[in-house]
């Protein structure tokens, strides 16, 4: 259901919604309420920044490691 912002106190599902509060309504309900509600701006999910892929270079063996083999 679309989200709306209450422009004044409303009673919704047995609970008081203060002015500025968000509520979910069907389009018909919002139409009946008229200017008492306004559509809420759509919330966009923050895009995750892609981290650059680090290429791992093969590690060189040290003399100590070679001798222990």
C-alpha positions, -999 to +999 in steps of 0.1 A: +000+000+000+012+035-007+024+056+022+010+091+031+019+119+055-009+131+078-015+169+075-035+169+107-044+145+136-061+114+122-075+082+138-061+053+118-067+016+128-076+027+163-045+048+167-040+085+166-016+097+139-001+131+146+004+157+119+035+148+100+031+111+109+033+085+082+006+060+075-003+034+048-036+039+030-053+026-001-058+051-029-096+053-022-090+060+015-065+088+007-090+102-019-117+104+008-094+121+032-085+147+006-061+174+018-058+158+052-030+136+037-003+140+011+016+112-007+049+105+011+081+108-010+094+075-022+123+062-002+152+051-023+174+025-008+210+038-005+231+023-032+260+003-019+294+016-031+313-011-049+347-016-035+374-020-061+385-056-065+420-061-052+441-086-071+463-107-048+498-114-060+513-147-051+536-143-021+572-150-025+587-177-003+615-166+020+647-186+025+635-198+059+603-213+045+622-230+017+647-246+041+619-259+064+603-279+035 
